[in-house]
Amino acid sequence: MTQLDVMYRFGAVPSEASMMALGRVREVYGVRRVTFDEAAKTVRVEYDATRLTEPVIHQLLRRCGLDMVERVTLLPPQPEAVSASQGI
């Protein structure tokens, strides 16, 4: 089992029907957790990569009626590499 997380930013505030559908996404085999943050306008899904792929997760959320704007990277900004030519 390989656990992965993916986070998306959404635009418009979801309707009540969309939120109910989002709650049912957890019932999909392979989805482990769904975290919804209305203040940050993000939804984060933890899933089993041996069962599902990121495009499938994206489609599940779109079918719920979420206005998906972009995928948010979960990696922190990486420090820039210092080259030997800079004399350090």
ABEGO torsion letter per residue (X at the ends): XBBBBBBBBBBBBBBAAAAAAAAAAAABBGBABBBBBAAAGBBBBBBBAAABBAAAAAAAAAAAGBBBABBBBABBBBBBBBBAAAGX
